[in-house]
Amino acid sequence: MFKQTTLLFLVLFTFSLGAQKQFPTPDLVRIDRTPVALSDYVGNGKPTVIAVWATWCQPCHMELDHMKAYLSKWENEYGAQVLAISVDKRHMVSRIKPLVSRKGWKYNILVDTDGKLQADLGFNSIPQMYVLDGEGKIIKSFTGYQNGREVQVERLIKRLAK
């Protein structure tokens, strides 16, 4: 009986480690304040990278600046899509477009003015980055920015694209 219980526990524990959380898909807005469904981008069969950032967050700027060199490769070679979701509040949205233009960021920019993603995902700081599989499940998440993370993300995307 002890062996059967232990075996069952190990099987259930191993299974739970392999289970991935589905990325939430609340309705957001574009930088022109038009509504957009995040579900249009997540779970559409493509690996997806989501960078959560804000205009006032310098580490976020560094992350997006370093990642932009990889954007076309990730999209063209691996079929991935990259979203940069700002968590700026409503009164800050007008600052996003000039910043994005000045930085030359070609990301799909969405805005979560109501903090829905933070509430759903439970993160406390930014930048946050999520790598999702084609079904919209979180494969890996990163907190804070670390130089060279783009290489880790590329390895994940490459594996997911196969």
Secondary structure by P-SEA (a helix, b strand, c coil): caaaaaaaaaaaaaaaaaccccccccccccccccccccccccccccbbbbbbbccccaaaaaaaaaaccaaaaaaacccbbbbbbbccccccccccaaaaaaacccccccccccaaaaaaaccccccbbbbbccccccccccccccccaaaaaaaaaaaaac
